[in-house]
């Protein structure tokens, strides 16, 4: 109660004189009765879809000072606390705490009914109407003065009455135009709503009838021999079939016969096939005949293997196989068909006594040993860049068919010779051309002298064409 007294005293000291009246005041208090505690009401002042305001009003009796807290549910956030401006005009004082909804105020002149003390404004996090359960009022302290000097204040906190007049439930009042929240389709109903003109919450909901199928397409399937057809109207919006007309199957038309002969391993058949739909109308199976093996013998020959096998002639399936190796040729003695000579090879032949095939081989030529080489010229003169041919005779004549002659030049810078005995004059000078047998036992020579011709001398010394020859 000290707290209340200090608040009251802070107000009253500005207007009261410091008189020694305590005994008289105490005496007066002893004679008067205790004043009645104040009665307050909490009422809904205004409400929209975003905001709600409540007002605390003194309804009965009177008081001089008050500490009070108003709290709300989680969906409401306190945004403003406003005192009645008359509190301050008449010498009162007060304070507010918006973080917890607490207020404190006092004045020397008592508050009397009907007096709107304070207005609380809250913002909404949901578009729902408020109800009495959304607010709680707690009185921390309340004091009543006993005389005009307010030298004594009585604490009546426990006796204060708070009447919460906010409705226990909010009744929506639909107002304004309808809003379509879901357009109707040919498959589902639509929906429209109207909002409450007070709290902004949905107040009225109404279904919109299903729309007719308008966006249609025609789909047709021709009947076949075995399958029915149809004609449909399909809604392109919802995919549903609006109308459907069935068409009976046509049945099979002209047919053809297809045959497959059975084999040793696989069955055959006789099929009747529809020429219209290519389906099988009827089918008669023909079972496989199975293998029928016979014994097949191939006698081996000189060059090919033989065998004995059990084989099915229809499908060539082999049940068993025994290989018989080839025998090889049985040759008779070689006989001379053509005698060899010094110039040509001979031929001899033999025949297989089993198969009659023959084969031949050559007989080497006869060979005679040379005894003498005779050069066609012993010496020869040649002009620069001239070519000539030398020959060598081999004695005896039979040796000429087998003897190998090698040609050589003693000075290739003067004259050269090839393997056929062709001599070429390279430069003025003398060289010896030799023909010899491969074993070097027989030789024959020719002396070659190379010089410039008269015309060549003219070209070299008179016409200065020697560069061409260099």
C-alpha positions as CSV (number, residue, x, y, z in Angstrom):
1,X,0.0,0.0,0.0
2,X,3.1,2.2,0.4
3,X,3.4,2.2,-3.4
4,X,-0.2,3.5,-3.9
5,X,0.2,6.1,-1.2
6,X,3.4,7.5,-2.7
7,X,1.6,7.8,-6.1
8,X,-1.3,9.6,-4.5
9,X,0.9,11.8,-2.5
10,X,3.0,12.9,-5.5
11,X,-0.2,14.2,-7.0
12,X,-1.8,15.7,-3.9
13,X,1.3,17.6,-2.6
14,X,1.0,20.0,-5.6
15,X,-2.4,21.1,-4.5
16,X,-2.6,20.6,-0.7
17,X,-1.1,22.9,1.9
18,X,1.2,21.5,4.6
19,X,-1.3,21.8,7.5
20,X,-1.1,19.9,10.7
21,X,-4.5,18.3,10.3
22,X,-3.6,14.6,10.9
23,X,-5.5,14.3,14.1
24,X,-8.6,15.9,12.7
25,X,-8.3,13.6,9.5
26,X,-7.9,10.6,11.6
27,X,-10.8,11.6,13.7
28,X,-13.0,12.1,10.6
29,X,-11.9,8.7,9.2
30,X,-13.0,7.0,12.4
31,X,-16.5,8.4,12.0
32,X,-17.1,7.7,8.2
33,X,-17.8,4.3,6.6
34,X,-15.4,2.6,4.1
35,X,-16.2,3.6,0.5
36,X,-17.3,1.0,-2.0
37,X,-14.7,-0.5,-4.4
38,X,-14.9,0.6,-8.1
39,X,-16.5,-1.5,-10.8
40,X,-15.0,-1.5,-14.3
41,X,-16.1,-2.9,-17.6
42,X,-13.9,-4.1,-20.6
43,X,-15.7,-3.5,-23.9
44,X,-14.9,-4.0,-27.6
45,X,-14.5,-0.5,-29.0
46,X,-13.8,-1.3,-32.7
47,X,-12.6,-4.3,-34.8
48,X,-11.3,-4.7,-38.4
49,X,-9.6,-7.6,-40.2
50,X,-6.2,-6.2,-39.1
51,X,-6.8,-4.4,-35.8
52,X,-9.0,-4.4,-32.7
53,X,-9.4,-1.8,-29.9
54,X,-10.8,-2.4,-26.4
55,X,-11.7,0.2,-23.7
56,X,-11.6,0.1,-19.9
57,X,-14.5,2.2,-18.4
58,X,-15.3,3.0,-14.7
59,X,-19.0,2.0,-14.3
60,X,-19.7,2.2,-10.6
61,X,-18.3,4.0,-7.5
62,X,-15.1,6.0,-7.7
63,X,-11.3,5.7,-7.1
64,X,-8.2,7.9,-7.1
65,X,-5.3,5.6,-8.3
66,X,-4.9,2.3,-10.1
67,X,-2.2,-0.2,-11.3
68,X,-3.6,-2.6,-14.0
69,X,-2.3,-5.0,-16.6
70,X,-4.2,-6.2,-19.7
71,X,-2.7,-9.2,-21.6
72,X,-3.9,-10.9,-24.8
73,X,-3.6,-14.2,-26.7
74,X,-0.7,-15.0,-29.1
75,X,-2.6,-13.9,-32.2
76,X,-2.8,-10.3,-30.9
77,X,0.1,-7.9,-30.5
78,X,-0.3,-4.7,-28.4
79,X,0.5,-1.7,-30.5
80,X,-0.8,1.4,-28.5
81,X,-2.1,2.4,-25.1
82,X,-4.1,5.7,-24.9
83,X,-5.2,7.4,-21.6
84,X,-8.3,9.6,-21.5
85,X,-6.8,13.1,-22.0
86,X,-9.0,14.4,-19.1
87,X,-6.7,12.6,-16.7
88,X,-3.9,15.0,-17.3
89,X,-6.1,18.2,-17.6
90,X,-7.5,17.7,-14.1
91,X,-4.0,17.3,-12.6
92,X,-3.6,13.6,-12.9
93,X,-0.4,11.6,-13.9
94,X,0.1,8.2,-15.5
95,X,2.5,5.8,-17.2
96,X,2.3,2.9,-19.7
97,X,4.4,-0.1,-20.5
98,X,3.6,-1.4,-24.0
99,X,5.9,-4.4,-23.7
100,X,3.6,-6.0,-21.0
101,X,0.4,-4.0,-21.2
102,X,0.7,-2.4,-17.7
103,X,-0.7,1.0,-16.8
104,X,-0.4,3.2,-13.7
105,X,-2.3,6.5,-13.0
106,X,-3.7,8.7,-10.2
107,X,-5.1,12.1,-9.4
108,X,-6.3,14.1,-6.5
109,X,-9.8,14.4,-7.8
110,X,-11.6,11.1,-7.8
111,X,-12.7,9.4,-11.0
112,X,-16.5,9.0,-11.2
113,X,-18.7,6.9,-13.5
114,X,-19.1,6.7,-16.5
115,X,-15.5,7.4,-17.3
116,X,-13.4,5.9,-20.1
117,X,-10.0,5.5,-18.6
118,X,-7.8,3.9,-21.2
119,X,-7.9,2.3,-24.7
120,X,-5.7,-0.7,-25.8
121,X,-5.1,-1.2,-29.5
122,X,-3.9,-4.6,-30.8
123,X,-2.8,-5.8,-34.3
124,X,-4.0,-9.2,-35.6
125,X,-1.9,-12.0,-37.1
126,X,-5.0,-13.9,-38.2
127,X,-8.3,-12.6,-39.7
128,X,-10.4,-13.9,-36.9
129,X,-12.9,-12.1,-34.6
130,X,-11.8,-11.6,-31.0
131,X,-13.7,-13.1,-28.1
132,X,-13.8,-12.8,-24.3
133,X,-11.1,-15.5,-23.8
134,X,-8.6,-13.5,-25.8
135,X,-8.0,-10.9,-23.0
136,X,-7.0,-11.1,-19.3
137,X,-7.2,-8.2,-16.9
138,X,-5.1,-8.2,-13.7
139,X,-5.4,-5.4,-11.0
140,X,-2.1,-4.9,-9.2
141,X,-3.3,-2.1,-6.9
142,X,-6.3,0.3,-6.4
143,X,-6.8,3.1,-3.9
144,X,-9.7,5.3,-2.8
145,X,-9.2,8.6,-1.0
146,X,-11.2,9.1,2.3
147,X,-11.4,12.9,2.4
148,X,-10.8,15.9,0.2
149,X,-7.2,16.4,1.4
150,X,-6.5,12.7,0.4
151,X,-4.3,12.4,3.4
152,X,-5.5,8.8,3.8
153,X,-5.9,6.3,1.0
154,X,-7.6,2.9,1.4
155,X,-6.4,0.0,-0.7
156,X,-9.4,-1.8,-2.3
157,X,-7.4,-4.0,-4.7
158,X,-9.1,-7.2,-3.6
159,X,-12.6,-5.7,-4.0
160,X,-12.2,-4.3,-7.5
161,X,-14.7,-5.7,-10.0
162,X,-13.8,-6.1,-13.7
163,X,-16.7,-7.0,-16.0
164,X,-15.3,-8.4,-19.3
165,X,-18.1,-7.5,-21.8
166,X,-16.3,-8.7,-24.9
167,X,-18.6,-11.2,-26.7
168,X,-17.9,-14.9,-25.9
169,X,-18.1,-15.7,-29.6
170,X,-17.8,-13.6,-32.8
171,X,-20.7,-13.6,-35.2
172,X,-19.7,-12.9,-38.8
173,X,-21.7,-10.3,-40.7
174,X,-21.3,-11.0,-44.5
175,X,-20.8,-7.8,-46.4
176,X,-19.8,-6.6,-49.9
177,X,-19.4,-8.5,-53.1
178,X,-18.8,-12.3,-53.7
179,X,-15.3,-13.4,-54.5
180,X,-14.7,-16.5,-56.7
181,X,-12.0,-18.7,-55.1
182,X,-12.4,-21.6,-57.5
183,X,-13.9,-21.4,-61.0
184,X,-16.3,-24.2,-61.8
185,X,-15.2,-26.7,-64.4
186,X,-16.9,-29.5,-66.3
187,X,-15.6,-31.9,-63.7
188,X,-15.7,-30.0,-60.4
189,X,-17.9,-27.4,-58.7
190,X,-16.6,-23.9,-58.1
191,X,-16.7,-21.8,-55.0
192,X,-17.3,-18.2,-54.0
193,X,-17.1,-16.4,-50.6
194,X,-18.0,-13.2,-48.9
195,X,-16.0,-11.7,-46.0
196,X,-17.1,-10.5,-42.6
197,X,-17.4,-6.7,-42.6
198,X,-16.1,-6.5,-39.0
199,X,-13.2,-8.9,-38.8
200,X,-12.4,-9.6,-42.4
201,X,-12.7,-13.4,-42.0
202,X,-14.7,-15.6,-44.5
203,X,-18.3,-15.1,-43.4
204,X,-20.2,-17.0,-46.2
205,X,-19.3,-19.8,-48.7
206,X,-21.4,-20.9,-51.6
207,X,-20.8,-23.6,-54.3
208,X,-20.9,-22.8,-58.0
209,X,-22.6,-25.5,-60.1
210,X,-20.5,-27.7,-62.4
211,X,-20.0,-26.3,-65.9
212,X,-21.2,-28.0,-69.0
213,X,-18.8,-29.9,-71.4
214,X,-18.2,-27.5,-74.3
215,X,-14.7,-28.1,-75.6
216,X,-15.3,-31.5,-77.3
217,X,-13.5,-33.6,-79.8
218,X,-14.7,-36.7,-81.7
219,X,-12.6,-39.9,-81.5
220,X,-13.3,-42.9,-83.7
221,X,-11.9,-46.4,-83.9
222,X,-12.8,-48.6,-86.9
223,X,-14.0,-52.1,-86.1
224,X,-11.8,-55.1,-87.2
225,X,-12.6,-58.7,-87.8
226,X,-12.4,-59.5,-84.1
227,X,-12.4,-56.2,-82.2
228,X,-15.3,-53.8,-81.8
229,X,-15.0,-50.1,-82.8
230,X,-16.5,-47.0,-81.3
231,X,-17.3,-43.3,-81.8
232,X,-16.7,-41.1,-78.8
233,X,-17.1,-37.5,-77.8
234,X,-14.3,-36.5,-75.3
235,X,-14.1,-33.3,-73.3
236,X,-10.7,-31.8,-73.9
237,X,-10.8,-29.9,-70.6
238,X,-11.3,-32.9,-68.2
239,X,-10.6,-35.8,-70.5
240,X,-13.9,-37.6,-69.7
241,X,-16.0,-39.4,-72.3
242,X,-19.2,-37.5,-72.8
243,X,-20.9,-39.9,-75.3
244,X,-19.8,-43.3,-76.7
245,X,-21.4,-45.3,-79.5
246,X,-20.0,-48.9,-79.8
247,X,-19.6,-50.6,-83.3
248,X,-19.7,-54.4,-83.5
249,X,-16.7,-56.5,-84.9
250,X,-16.9,-57.2,-88.7
251,X,-16.0,-60.9,-88.5
252,X,-13.4,-62.6,-90.7
253,X,-13.6,-62.3,-94.5
254,X,-11.8,-64.3,-97.2
255,X,-9.1,-66.6,-96.0
256,X,-6.0,-68.4,-97.4
257,X,-4.2,-71.6,-96.4
258,X,-0.5,-71.6,-95.2
259,X,1.4,-74.8,-94.8
260,X,4.7,-75.7,-93.1
261,X,6.0,-79.2,-93.6
262,X,7.3,-80.9,-90.4
263,X,10.9,-81.8,-90.1
264,X,12.9,-84.3,-88.0
265,X,13.1,-81.8,-85.2
266,X,10.3,-79.2,-85.6
267,X,6.5,-79.5,-86.0
268,X,4.7,-78.2,-89.0
269,X,1.2,-76.8,-89.4
270,X,-1.7,-76.0,-91.7
271,X,-3.1,-72.6,-91.0
272,X,-6.2,-70.7,-92.2
273,X,-5.4,-67.0,-92.3
274,X,-7.8,-64.1,-92.7
275,X,-6.7,-61.9,-95.7
276,X,-8.3,-58.9,-94.1
277,X,-6.7,-58.8,-90.6
278,X,-3.9,-61.4,-91.2
279,X,-5.0,-63.3,-88.0
280,X,-5.1,-67.1,-87.8
281,X,-8.6,-68.4,-88.0
282,X,-7.7,-72.0,-87.5
283,X,-4.6,-74.1,-87.2
284,X,-3.8,-77.8,-87.5
285,X,-0.5,-78.9,-86.1
286,X,1.7,-81.5,-88.0
287,X,4.0,-83.3,-85.5
288,X,7.7,-83.7,-86.3
289,X,8.8,-87.0,-88.0
290,X,11.9,-87.6,-85.9
291,X,15.3,-88.7,-87.2
292,X,15.7,-91.7,-89.5
293,X,19.4,-92.6,-89.5
294,X,21.2,-94.6,-92.2
295,X,24.8,-95.8,-92.4
296,X,27.0,-93.8,-94.8
297,X,30.4,-95.1,-95.7
298,X,33.2,-93.3,-97.6
299,X,36.2,-95.4,-98.5
300,X,39.6,-93.6,-97.8
301,X,41.7,-92.9,-100.9
302,X,45.4,-92.0,-101.4
303,X,44.7,-88.3,-100.7
304,X,41.4,-88.1,-98.8
305,X,40.2,-89.5,-95.5
306,X,37.3,-91.8,-95.3
307,X,34.6,-92.4,-92.6
308,X,31.7,-94.5,-91.4
309,X,28.8,-92.4,-90.1
310,X,25.2,-92.7,-89.0
311,X,23.3,-89.8,-90.5
312,X,19.7,-88.6,-91.0
313,X,19.4,-87.9,-94.8
314,X,16.5,-85.5,-94.2
315,X,18.3,-83.0,-91.9
316,X,21.9,-84.2,-92.1
317,X,22.1,-84.7,-88.4
318,X,25.0,-87.1,-87.5
319,X,24.4,-89.6,-84.8
320,X,27.9,-91.3,-84.8
321,X,31.1,-90.8,-86.9
322,X,34.3,-92.9,-87.3
323,X,37.1,-91.4,-89.3
324,X,39.2,-93.6,-91.8
325,X,42.6,-92.0,-92.5
326,X,43.8,-91.6,-96.1
327,X,46.1,-94.5,-97.4
328,X,48.7,-92.4,-99.3
329,X,50.0,-93.2,-102.9
330,X,51.6,-96.5,-103.8
331,X,54.2,-95.4,-106.4
332,X,55.8,-97.5,-109.1
333,X,59.4,-97.0,-110.2
334,X,60.5,-93.8,-112.1
335,X,60.7,-94.2,-115.9
336,X,62.4,-91.8,-118.3
337,X,60.0,-90.0,-120.6
338,X,62.6,-87.6,-122.2
339,X,66.3,-88.0,-122.2
340,X,68.4,-84.9,-121.0
341,X,70.8,-83.2,-123.5
342,X,73.6,-80.5,-123.1
343,X,71.0,-77.8,-123.8
344,X,67.8,-79.2,-122.2
345,X,66.7,-81.0,-119.1
346,X,65.1,-84.5,-119.3
347,X,61.8,-85.7,-117.8
348,X,61.0,-88.9,-115.7
349,X,57.6,-90.0,-114.5
350,X,56.1,-92.4,-111.9
351,X,52.5,-93.7,-111.4
352,X,50.4,-94.6,-108.3
353,X,49.5,-98.2,-108.4
354,X,46.3,-97.5,-106.4
355,X,44.7,-94.4,-107.9
356,X,46.6,-94.2,-111.2
357,X,47.7,-90.6,-110.6
358,X,51.2,-89.7,-111.9
359,X,53.8,-87.1,-111.2
360,X,56.9,-85.9,-113.1
361,X,60.3,-84.5,-112.2
362,X,63.1,-83.0,-114.4
363,X,66.4,-84.7,-115.2
364,X,69.4,-82.2,-115.1
365,X,71.0,-81.2,-118.4
366,X,74.2,-83.0,-119.4
367,X,77.4,-81.1,-118.4
368,X,80.6,-80.8,-120.5
369,X,83.8,-79.3,-119.0
370,X,85.3,-76.4,-121.1
371,X,88.9,-76.8,-122.3
372,X,89.6,-73.5,-124.1
373,X,88.3,-69.9,-124.4
374,X,88.8,-68.1,-127.7
375,X,88.1,-64.2,-127.8
376,X,86.4,-62.9,-131.0
377,X,89.1,-60.1,-131.2
378,X,92.6,-60.0,-129.7
379,X,92.8,-56.2,-129.8
380,X,90.5,-53.4,-130.8
381,X,90.6,-49.6,-131.1
382,X,87.6,-47.5,-130.1
383,X,86.6,-43.8,-130.2
384,X,85.6,-41.9,-127.1
385,X,82.0,-42.8,-126.0
386,X,81.8,-45.7,-128.5
387,X,80.3,-49.1,-127.7
388,X,81.2,-52.5,-129.2
389,X,80.5,-56.2,-128.4
390,X,83.1,-58.9,-127.7
391,X,82.3,-62.6,-128.0
392,X,84.1,-65.6,-126.6
393,X,83.9,-69.1,-128.0
394,X,83.9,-72.0,-125.5
395,X,85.5,-75.3,-126.6
396,X,84.2,-77.9,-126.8
397,X,80.8,-76.6,-128.1
398,X,78.9,-78.8,-125.6
399,X,80.4,-76.9,-122.7
400,X,78.9,-73.6,-123.9
401,X,75.5,-74.7,-122.5
402,X,76.7,-75.0,-119.0
403,X,79.9,-72.9,-118.6
404,X,79.6,-69.5,-116.8
405,X,81.7,-66.6,-118.2
406,X,82.8,-63.6,-116.2
407,X,83.9,-60.4,-117.9
408,X,86.3,-57.9,-116.3
409,X,88.1,-54.6,-117.3
410,X,91.7,-53.9,-116.2
411,X,90.9,-50.2,-116.1
412,X,87.2,-49.2,-115.8
413,X,88.2,-45.5,-116.1
414,X,89.2,-46.2,-119.8
415,X,86.8,-48.9,-120.8
416,X,84.0,-50.9,-119.0
417,X,82.4,-54.2,-119.9
418,X,79.1,-55.7,-118.8
419,X,78.1,-59.4,-118.2
420,X,77.2,-59.8,-121.9
421,X,80.6,-58.6,-123.1
422,X,79.4,-55.1,-124.2
423,X,82.4,-52.7,-124.1
424,X,82.0,-48.9,-123.5
425,X,84.8,-46.3,-124.2
426,X,85.0,-44.1,-121.1
427,X,88.2,-42.0,-121.7
428,X,91.3,-42.1,-124.0
429,X,93.8,-44.8,-122.9
430,X,94.4,-48.5,-122.9
431,X,92.6,-51.3,-121.0
432,X,92.5,-55.1,-121.1
433,X,89.1,-56.9,-121.3
434,X,89.2,-60.4,-119.9
435,X,86.7,-63.3,-120.2
436,X,87.2,-66.2,-117.7
437,X,85.3,-69.2,-116.5
438,X,83.7,-69.1,-113.0
439,X,86.5,-71.2,-111.6
440,X,89.1,-69.0,-113.2
441,X,91.0,-71.8,-114.9
442,X,90.4,-70.6,-118.5
443,X,90.8,-67.0,-119.7
444,X,90.8,-65.0,-123.0
445,X,91.8,-61.3,-123.4
446,X,91.3,-58.4,-125.8
447,X,93.4,-55.1,-125.7
448,X,91.3,-52.0,-126.1
449,X,92.7,-48.6,-127.1
450,X,90.4,-45.6,-126.7
451,X,91.1,-42.3,-128.5
452,X,89.3,-39.1,-129.7
453,X,88.1,-39.2,-133.3
454,X,89.0,-36.3,-135.7
455,X,85.6,-34.7,-135.3
456,X,85.8,-35.0,-131.6
457,X,89.2,-33.1,-131.7
458,X,87.6,-30.3,-133.7
459,X,84.8,-30.0,-131.1
460,X,87.3,-29.9,-128.2
461,X,90.0,-27.5,-129.6
462,X,88.5,-25.5,-132.4
463,X,84.8,-25.0,-131.5
464,X,85.5,-24.9,-127.7
465,X,82.9,-27.6,-127.0
466,X,85.2,-29.4,-124.7
467,X,82.9,-28.6,-121.7
468,X,80.2,-30.9,-123.2
469,X,82.7,-33.8,-122.9
470,X,84.0,-33.1,-119.5
